[in-house]
Amino acid sequence: MSLTDQLFPVNHKTTFVVDHTPYFGLASNAHIKMDFTKRPPNTVPPSPIFKSMWTCSIEAVLEYCRIVWDLFPEGKLIRVISSDSQSRILNSWASSQQNVNHMLHHLSLIGPPAKLLPNPNRDYSVVYGFRTAAETMTECTTAQMDQDSKKNNIEVQNKCRTIIITSARDNPSIDNLMSMFHNELIKVNKYISQPSFKTVHQCHLVIVNTYPDSITCEVTDRPIHTISPILDLEVHSVPASKIGIKISNLLLKHYNLASTTVTGIPMKEEQNASSSANYDVEIYHAATAHTTILNANVADAKAVVAKKEGADYETIKLKWCTPRANNNLPDIHSCTTLHRITPVDINSRPSACLITFLLNGRSVLLEMIKQGGGKSMSHVLKSYNGEIYIHSVSSGRTVLEDPPAISEGPGGKVSQYRVADFGNFMKLNLLQPSKRKTTEDKNCIDDAKEKLKKQTAYWPLITSSTMIFNLKQYTEPMLSLMVKDNITDQELMNCKQCIYALMTAESKNEHLIIPNLINPRKMMKKDDQYKTMWTELETFLKSNLYTENHCKVLQCLFECLGKPDEEKIIEKTLTRFKKSLANRPSVIRATTDSPMSPPLTQQAGIKHIAQNNNSDIDPNSVMYLQIIQENDSRKVNNQPSRPQFAGRLKSVQLRSGNLFAKLYQHIDDDTDAKSVK
Amino acid sequence: MATVIAIDLSVSMLRDIKIKDTKESFTLLQLATHGVNVLLDYLAVHSRLEFVAVVTFSSTCDVLCSFTRDYDLIKAKITQLEFRTNTCYPPVIQTINYLVHSEWSNSVTCQVIMITDGNCYEGLRKPDMTPFLFPGKLIVVPLDQVSSLYKNNYDSNKLPNGLGHIMSPELPLTPSSVAKVFEKISKEAYVPYSAVLRCGHLKSDIHLIPPPYSYTKAADFEITTCCISNELSIIGFLESSRVECPATLSRHLVLPQRVSDECVENNEASSKTPSFCVLLHGALKVENMTALCQLSSNWYGLLVSWADNKKKSNLMLITLEPGTNAIPWLGDIQNLTLSPTELSKTELEESQPVKTSDKRSYNQSQLVWIKEAGLQADIQKILRQARKMPDKIPSFYKELNRIRKAAIAYSFNDLLTSIADLLDLECNNLPGGTHPDCALQLTHAAIELRKPYAMDPKLSIGPMITKYTHHDLM
C-alpha cells in the first residue's frame, strides 16, 4: 500500500446502526448455564438463561468500541445509533462522548427492545437509522475541521464506515437495505451547506445480518465490492451467538490490528495456591508491532504464527520470560516501535493477572522461539501512566559496534571540563510537562531555548579558562542570580554584596584561592589574579543584561572599580529597554502575560531603590535620572521604606546563600509570578 | 550504516572487454571486482565504521560474505568468483531482505550496490520486483559495453516503487571509467553528516554517523516528510528514568568535528581543544540524564551517553518518531517546560503528564460477557462473597450492583431474576452455624432483585439493616 492510500482512512469515522426492533428482543441461542451451587441430588438444576439478539449485538458493538478506544485514544471515532420506531443517537463525535462508560449510561436509558405487540400505529424498522447514520457521517470531526483550517494542498476526504447490524430475510432484502442506505447518502450529500458538514466521499458499508441460532438464514456472505463511487458493500451473516466473534474479526481488519498470545505465564491456581500452572493471554495491538518478526526468516516466522482457535485470524505466540529485575530492560535505543495493547479477554483471570502485574510497574519480556529451538527477545510489555504498551525490540547487532570512544576524538584529551557545573546546569533545566494547559498555539520550546540561551551567555567550558566560576565562595549567588530573567531588588542587593566582598578581599590583599587549579606553579601574582578576575566578571555581567536590575549590577561593578562605562553599554541597554517597552505592541503583551499581570512599570522592578548613595553616580547618567525620578515618586506616595534592613543586614553577616534564600522565599515567588516574560 | 554489495555472476559477466589502443582485455566481472575494490579503499579511509556484506547472484543468490568491517577479507573473497547461469533479480531482493533482517533487525539503514549486466534496465522494472523491507537505497551499476536498447526505452534512471536508481559508468568501459563511477557513488553515499549541536550559546560542530535520512510518515490526514536540520538544538534535559523506552527510528554517533581540516598534524592539538560535545557527554554520563533536542520543526531526538563496552563510551543521538507525541507518557513535547528548581517527589508525581481522564478498559472494572465464562466468573464471585457474609457485606453489594448495572446497560433483564433464584438457592444451602445475618441479607437481595425498580440504573441495592452489629462496616 502506498503512502497516499493511507491518507484519509475510512476508520477515522465509524457509525454503527443497531436494530432495536421487537424482533431483536427475541432470545438467541447464546445461553449461560446457571448451575453453580451444590444442590441435593436428583433436583433440577437452575434453568440456563438466554441473551436476546439485542444483548448479543450491543455487547459486540461495545467490545468493538472498547478495543478501538483502548488502542487509539484519539483519532478513531465511533458512534452508535439504535433504530426502532425512530432512530436514537447514543453519542457524538466529541471526545468526551467517545468512551464506553458514556455508552453504557445511554444504553441503560434505551432499555430492551419493545415487546412484539401487533400495533398498527407503531412501525418498527432499522431503516430509520440510515438517515441518521448518513447525517452523522457528514458531520465533521474536530480533526477534520483542524485539517481543513490548515489549508493544505490536499482537500480533506470525508471517508467513513457504517456497520449495520440487522436481520434480513434473504439476499434481495439485503440489496434493498443497501439501496435505501445509498439513497440516504446521496440525499444528505446534496444538502451540505455549512462548513462544519462535509460531503461523504466514500463509505464502506458493512451489513452484519444476524438471526436466532435456531433458524437457518438465506442471506449469504459477500466480500467487499464497489456499489458506486461513494459506496462499497460487504455482507456477513452470522447467528446471534457468534456475533461477538464476528465483530472482533472485522475489527482486526478495520484497524489493521494483530493478535499476540503471551504463552506460559506462570500463575498460582485459583483453588490451590501452592501449585502453579501456565496460562496464555491474548492481546490486540497495531499490526506493525509484528513487522520485524514477519520480515525475518520465513521459517522462524512460521514457527510462531498459529491460527487462533474458533476464529479466522492468526495470532503470534510469544513466550513469557520471567523478569529478573526491572533494570534488565533493553537499552533505550533498541526499542523500534511502540503500540498500545488491550487484552482480548478482559475479564479472564489470566488476563487480569497479567494486566495487574504490568500496571504495578513491572515489565514483561517476550521471547520468540525460533524454528531451531533458539530464542530471541523480541518484545517488551510495559505500562506508563496506566496505559500498557508493547515495544518491539531490535534483536539484531548494532551498526555502531565498536565505535571510537569520544575521548579519542577532538576535545577528548581535555581533562578540565566543568562536568559538575554542567550537571547542575542540566538539573536546573529539567523538562517537565506543564501543569497549566497552555493556549493552543503556544510553543514552550522556543521559551525553553531562550532560557537556555540566557543561562549560557557566558559559560566557559573548562575550569582553567575561568576564575569567577572557581571562586564561588565569593561569586555566588551572583552567578546564578544574574542568568535569571528577572532579579528582584533583594537579589540585586545580593549581587552587589558579592562584588563588595571581592572588593574587600582585594583591599585586604587576600590571595584568591582557586580550588582545583592543577598547576600551583602557574599561580598568578595577586595583582594579576584580581585584574583577570575583574575583567572576567565584567564580561560575565555584560553578557547578562536583561533588565534594569541586571544593568545596576554592572553599574555597581564599574563604580567599585572606578571605571567609566567606556562603551556606554549600560546607557545603550537601558535606552533599548525603554524603546522596546514603548514599542511593545499590545498584541505581544496579550500572548505573553496573563490577564492578571500587573502593569508593566511595576514589572520592571523599579518600585524600590535599593541604595541611596547617589553621590558616586555621574549626574548625567541615565541611572542618576532614574534614581531621582524614583525618589521623587516615592516621596509623592509617601511610602514608608520597606522593612528591608533586617534581611539585608543578615545577608551581609552570613554571606551564605542558603539562609538567605529561605528567608525571602515568599518574595521570590511573588516576583516570579509577576515576571514579564 | 551498512552496505550490501550484490555482484552478478551470470554468464554475460564473462564477456571480454578489449581496451582500445592496448592489448589488454578484461571480463566484466574483473571490472566489477575492480569497482568493489575502489569502493572498499574509499571506505577504509573515510568511513571505517561501515559494515559491508557481499552477495553473489545469478539464477539464485548466495551470501558470499556477511557484514564485516574487515575489508581485506572481502577483497580476498571476491577474487575467487565463479560464473553461474543466467541473471534473475527477485531472489537477490529476497536474500538481501533476509540478510539485513537477520543481522540488524529493522532498525538500520542499508545501502545496496548492485553490479550487474545491461539487463537491469528491464529486469528491475518487472512487476515481480518488490521494494526492500528495510530502510535503504539501491544503486545499480550496469556494466555493459554497448549502450543498450533498453537504456533508451526508459528515459529515467529511477527504478519504480522507490526501489532506487541506476548509475552507469561512462563508455567505453575501462577500468578507470568503472573506478570513476564507484568513486562517485562513494562520495555521494558516504558523506559524514555535518551539523551544529547547540545548547543556548554553547555549541559544537559535529558529525553524525551514520548520516541521518529523511523520514516520511503517513498520518490519517497528511503525509509529512521530515529532514533533519543542520542545527540540533537542545531544549532541555530529562532524567533517563523518565524517558524509559520510546520508539526510536534510528541512532547516530555524535562525533565532534576537528577544528581544522589538516587532520594528521593537528590531531594532537585538536584533541586538546575543549569541545562542548565532550563536556555534554561527560555530564550526561555522570548524572545519568538525557538531553532532548529538536531536529527540525516537528521532529525530536534524544542525546544520551552510550557505551558499546565498558571502556569506550560515546554520545549518541536517537531519533524519535516525528511529531510532538513521540514519548506518549511525557505528553505533548511542546508542552514541556523548563523547571528552574528540582521538584520534590510529590510535585514530580503531580507533574506526571495529565492522567488520561478516560482510563483504559483494563484499568477500570468493565464487565464483558461475550463469552459465557466471563459472566459465570462474575456470578461465582458474588456467590463466593455471599457465603462469607456478613464479613463481606460491602463487597457483596458492590459487586451485585456492578453486575446489575451492566445487565441493565446490555438489557439483560433475565439475568437479575436468575441471580435472585441463585441467591435463594444459596440461602437454602447454607450450612448450620452460618451467621444468621447471611441468610437475611441473601433473602433481602433476592427480593430486591425481583422488584421492578431493580432495572432502574439510577438506584443501587443496599444491605438490609438488621439487629446485628456488622453494619458499622458500611
Interface residues (C-beta under 8 A of the other chain):
Chain A: L3 T4 Q6 L7 F8 P9 H12 A30 I32 K33 M34 F36 T37 K38 R39 P46 I49 F50 K51 S52 W54 T55 I58 E59 A60 L62 E63 R66 W69 D70 P73 G75 N99 V100 N101 L104 H105 L107 S108 L109 I110 G111 P112 P113 A143 Q144 Q147 N152 I154 V156 G244 T291 T292 N295 A296 N297 L329 P330 D331 I332 H333 S334 C335 T336 T337 L338 R340 T342 P343 D345 I346 N347 S348 R349 S351 I355 L359 V380 K382 Y384 N385 G386 E387 I388 Y389 H391 S394 S395 G396 R397 T398 V399 L400 E401 D402 P403 P404 A405 I406 S407 E408 G409 P410 G411 G412 K413 V414 Q416 Y417 R418 V419 A420 F422 G423 F425 M426 K427 L428 N429 L430 L431 Q432 P433 S434 K435 T438 N443 C444 I445 D447 A448 K449 K451 L452 K453 K454 Q455 T456 A457 W459 L461 I462 S465
Chain B: M1 A2 L49 F51 F67 R69 N97 Y98 H101 S102 E103 W104 S105 N106 S107 V108 L133 F134 C199 G200 H201 L202 P210 T216 A218 D220 F221 E222 I223 S233 I234 I235 G236 F237 L238 E239 S240 V243 E244 C245 P246 A247 T248 L249 R251 L253 L255 P256 Q257 R258 V259 S270 S271 K272 T273 P274 S275 F276 C277 V278 L279 L280 H281 G282 A283 L284 V286 E287 M289 T290 A291 L292 Q294 L302 V304 W306 D308 N309 K311 K312 S313 N314 L315 M316 I318 P328 W329 L330 G331 I333 Q334 N335 L336 T337 L338 S339 P340 T341 E342 L343 E350 S351 Q352 P353 V354 K355 T356 D358 K359 R360 S361 Y362 N363 Q364 Q366 L367 V368 W369 I370 K371 E372 A373 G374 L375 Q376 A377 D378 I379 Q380 L383 K405 A406 I408 A409 Y410 S411 F412 N413 D414 L415 S418 D421 L422 L425 E426 N429 M455 P457
